[in-house]
């Protein structure tokens, strides 16, 4: 496997501080910014969610707001030209499936480094991506996890 240049690199983003270095790393590995695919995956709303049960939140509105927020995030960090998309579903499998769909060379995913109860409750998207991905996965370690 060669490191440079990659034809396509998928970078999951969750708008945390860890997302920015992941996109920056991906941009260093590709010839053109559009070869970086920044993907944000939302968990689907379920019928028992309070906002859904009370009729306050609907999926279409949530998707629209998320797309706007994603575009703003990309603009604020000057990631102009990066391919951006939003999906709804299980983040781990959606990211891996998207990477397979576009025949990505690499997935770069930031790790939050959660441990113990927090990890058990929140799960590990990075772990699911590694398990389901068809291509290599580079996991970037959180800077303050030492």
PyMOL commands that set and color helices and strands:
alter all, ss='L'
color gray80, all
select helices_A, chain A and resi 17-29+33-35+50-53+59-76+91-101+116-122+125-132
alter helices_A, ss='H'
color red, helices_A
select strands_A, chain A and resi 9-12+36-42+83-88+106-110+136-140
alter strands_A, ss='S'
color yellow, strands_A
deselect
rebuild
show_as cartoon
